[in-house]
């Protein structure tokens, strides 16, 4: 699967409450929703929603006095109601790729908090036809488990893969770091695990952290980039570090889609007309 282009005009901007660094220090922020085009999609799929690092909560206005839900709990319904119906999509499933980190503390007074993100995954599963994703370093699940108990059509990946519509999607959760902390492997372990995962030549590789792109000045991990440069081409999807543009290409031609704090909706260019 290759991304052929990403529209310069946004489909939408979704407002949310972003955590600050102390009591009352939150502010309002925007999640950009992009439209991207690919040369092909999994069989039977009309579009794929791709996102990561939705580390915020709904606005007080949308909560209308209720406790603030996680941004990732409310965003699927907004996309389903306000965005996707206007894209002229052909019949088919709407799939989701999640690249991790969907929690923000309820009081909005701390950035980088960790917590249970099952409500986010469940919201995407309720709104769309299938979900494939990995965990970020701030995600927790039931009883602190590193691996949640979902079954098809929800697929959690950590050093494994799934095939949907003839397309193989591999995933590696967490980040390189101190293995005494949850969802972290040593850099050596992370690199070797990724190298082994890529031996099956997946069409898509979902990560939370991922490669840097030196020619563009985009942040990431040089060692992970070197692994992709020595492997068969795969579309890399990552979050964790925000880039000014969602799409970049490694020197070897491998594409990297960065969805940190943004949404990209992928549709097939040969099927879906571009909006005027």
C-alpha positions in Angstrom: 0.0 0.0 0.0 1.4 3.4 -1.0 0.2 6.8 -0.1 -0.1 8.8 -3.4 -0.9 12.2 -1.8 -2.3 14.0 1.2 -4.6 17.0 0.6 -3.3 20.3 1.7 -6.8 21.5 2.8 -8.0 20.0 6.1 -11.3 18.1 6.3 -12.0 19.4 9.7 -10.5 20.8 12.9 -11.8 19.3 16.1 -11.5 21.3 19.3 -10.5 19.6 22.5 -9.3 20.4 26.0 -5.5 20.0 26.4 -3.9 19.3 29.7 -1.7 21.9 31.4 1.0 21.5 34.0 -1.0 22.6 37.1 -4.5 23.2 38.4 -6.6 25.3 36.0 -3.7 25.4 33.5 -5.5 23.6 30.6 -6.3 25.2 27.3 -8.3 24.5 24.1 -6.4 23.0 21.2 -7.2 21.6 17.8 -6.9 18.1 16.2 -6.4 18.4 12.4 -8.2 15.9 10.2 -6.5 15.2 6.9 -7.5 13.3 3.8 -4.9 11.0 2.2 -5.1 8.9 -0.9 -3.6 5.5 -1.4 -3.1 3.3 -4.5 -5.1 0.5 -2.9 -6.9 -0.5 0.3 -7.6 -3.9 1.9 -10.4 -5.7 0.0 -13.8 -4.6 1.1 -12.5 -1.5 2.7 -13.7 2.0 1.7 -11.5 4.1 4.1 -9.1 3.8 7.0 -9.0 6.2 9.9 -5.5 6.6 11.3 -4.6 8.4 14.5 -2.4 8.5 17.6 -1.6 10.6 20.7 -5.1 12.0 21.3 -4.0 13.1 24.7 -6.8 15.4 25.7 -10.4 15.4 26.7 -13.6 16.8 25.2 -14.4 20.5 25.8 -16.5 21.6 28.7 -19.1 22.8 26.2 -19.5 19.4 24.6 -19.5 17.7 28.0 -22.5 19.8 29.0 -21.9 19.3 32.7 -20.9 15.6 32.5 -17.4 14.4 33.4 -15.0 15.1 30.6 -14.6 12.0 28.4 -11.2 11.2 26.7 -10.8 12.9 23.3 -10.6 9.5 21.7 -14.0 8.5 23.1 -15.8 11.4 21.4 -13.8 11.7 18.2 -15.1 8.6 16.5 -18.7 9.8 16.7 -17.7 13.2 15.3 -15.9 11.6 12.4 -18.8 9.3 11.7 -21.4 12.1 11.8 -19.6 15.2 10.6 -16.8 14.1 8.3 -17.1 10.7 6.6 -20.6 11.2 5.1 -19.2 14.1 3.0 -16.4 12.1 1.4 -18.4 10.3 -1.2 -17.1 6.9 -0.2 -18.0 3.7 -2.0 -19.7 0.9 -0.1 -17.3 -1.0 2.2 -15.9 -1.2 5.7 -14.4 1.7 7.5 -11.2 0.5 9.3 -9.1 2.1 12.0 -5.3 2.0 12.7 -4.4 3.2 16.2 -0.7 4.1 17.0 -1.0 4.5 20.8 -1.2 7.1 23.7 -4.8 8.0 24.2 -5.0 9.0 27.9 -5.1 12.3 29.7 -5.8 12.8 33.4 -9.4 13.8 34.3 -8.3 17.0 36.0 -6.3 18.3 33.0 -3.6 19.3 35.4 -0.8 17.0 34.2 0.7 16.1 30.9 2.1 12.7 30.4 -0.2 10.8 32.7 -1.0 7.1 32.2 -4.3 5.4 32.4 -6.9 3.0 31.0 -7.5 3.6 27.3 -10.0 0.8 26.7 -12.9 3.3 26.4 -11.1 4.9 23.4 -10.6 1.5 21.6 -14.2 0.6 22.4 -15.5 3.8 20.9 -13.6 3.3 17.7 -14.8 -0.3 17.6 -18.4 0.8 18.1 -18.2 3.5 15.4 -16.3 1.5 12.7 -16.0 -2.0 11.3 -12.6 -3.1 12.4 -9.7 -1.7 14.5 -6.0 -2.6 14.5 -3.6 -0.9 16.8 -0.7 -0.8 19.2 -0.2 0.6 22.7 1.8 3.7 23.5 3.9 4.2 26.6 1.1 6.0 28.5 -1.6 3.4 27.7 -2.9 1.0 30.4 -5.6 -1.6 30.2 -7.6 -3.7 32.6 -5.8 -4.5 35.8 -2.6 -2.9 34.4 -2.2 -5.6 31.7 0.1 -4.9 28.9 -2.1 -6.8 26.5 -5.9 -6.3 26.5 -8.4 -9.0 25.9 -10.1 -8.0 22.6 -11.2 -10.4 19.9 -11.9 -9.8 16.2 -12.8 -7.3 14.7 -10.6 -5.5 17.3 -6.9 -6.5 16.9 -4.3 -5.4 19.5 -0.7 -6.0 18.2 2.5 -6.4 20.0 5.1 -8.3 18.1 2.5 -10.0 15.9 0.4 -9.4 12.9 -3.0 -9.7 11.4 -4.3 -9.9 7.8 -7.3 -7.9 6.8 -8.7 -7.9 3.2 -5.5 -9.5 2.0 -3.2 -6.9 3.6 -0.8 -7.9 6.4 -0.5 -5.4 9.2 2.3 -5.9 11.8 2.6 -4.0 15.1 5.0 -3.4 17.9 3.7 -1.7 21.0 5.6 0.5 23.4 8.9 2.3 23.0 12.6 1.7 23.6 13.5 2.4 27.2 14.0 1.0 30.7 12.3 -2.5 30.7 11.4 -2.1 34.4 8.8 0.4 33.2 5.7 -0.9 31.5 5.6 -1.1 27.7 9.3 -0.5 27.3 12.0 -2.7 25.9 15.7 -2.0 25.8 16.8 -0.4 22.6 18.6 -3.6 21.6 15.5 -5.8 22.3 13.2 -3.3 20.5 15.4 -3.2 17.5 15.8 -7.0 17.3 12.1 -7.6 17.8 11.2 -5.2 15.0 13.8 -6.7 12.7 12.3 -10.2 13.2 8.8 -8.8 12.7 9.7 -7.3 9.4 11.1 -10.6 8.1 7.5 -11.5 7.0 7.5 -8.3 4.9 4.2 -6.8 6.2 2.5 -4.2 4.0 1.9 -2.0 7.0 3.9 -1.6 10.2 2.2 0.1 13.2 4.5 1.5 15.9 4.1 4.1 18.6 7.6 5.6 18.3 9.4 5.1 15.0 12.1 6.3 12.6 13.5 9.7 12.2 13.8 11.4 8.8 17.0 13.3 8.8 16.6 15.0 5.4 13.4 16.6 6.7 14.6 17.3 10.3 11.8 15.1 11.7 12.4 13.5 15.1 12.6 9.8 15.7 15.0 7.0 16.3 18.0 6.6 13.9 18.5 3.0 14.7 14.9 2.2 13.8 15.2 4.1 10.6 18.3 2.0 9.7 16.3 -1.2 10.2 13.6 0.0 7.8 16.3 1.0 5.3 17.6 -2.5 5.3 14.1 -4.1 5.0 11.5 -4.6 2.3 9.3 -1.5 1.8 6.4 -1.3 4.2 4.1 1.7 5.1 5.2 2.8 8.6 2.6 4.4 10.8 3.8 6.1 14.0 3.0 8.7 16.6 4.9 9.8 19.8 6.8 12.8 18.2 4.8 15.5 16.4 5.9 16.4 12.9 4.8 19.5 11.0 3.7 17.3 8.1 2.1 13.9 8.3 4.0 12.2 5.5 7.7 11.7 4.9 9.8 9.3 3.0 13.1 7.6 4.0 16.1 7.7 1.7 15.2 4.1 0.7 11.7 5.1 -0.4 9.8 3.7 2.6 6.9 6.0 3.6 6.3 7.1 7.1 2.9 8.4 8.2 3.0 10.4 11.4 -0.4 10.7 13.1 0.8 12.2 16.4 -2.1 14.4 17.6 -3.8 14.3 14.2 -6.2 12.2 12.1 -5.6 11.0 8.6 -8.4 9.4 6.6 -7.1 7.2 3.9 -9.2 6.6 0.8 -8.4 5.0 -2.5 -7.5 7.6 -5.1 -9.0 5.6 -8.0 -12.4 5.3 -6.3 -13.0 8.5 -4.4 -13.2 11.8 -6.2 -11.3 14.7 -4.6 -13.5 17.3 -3.0 -13.8 20.5 -5.0 
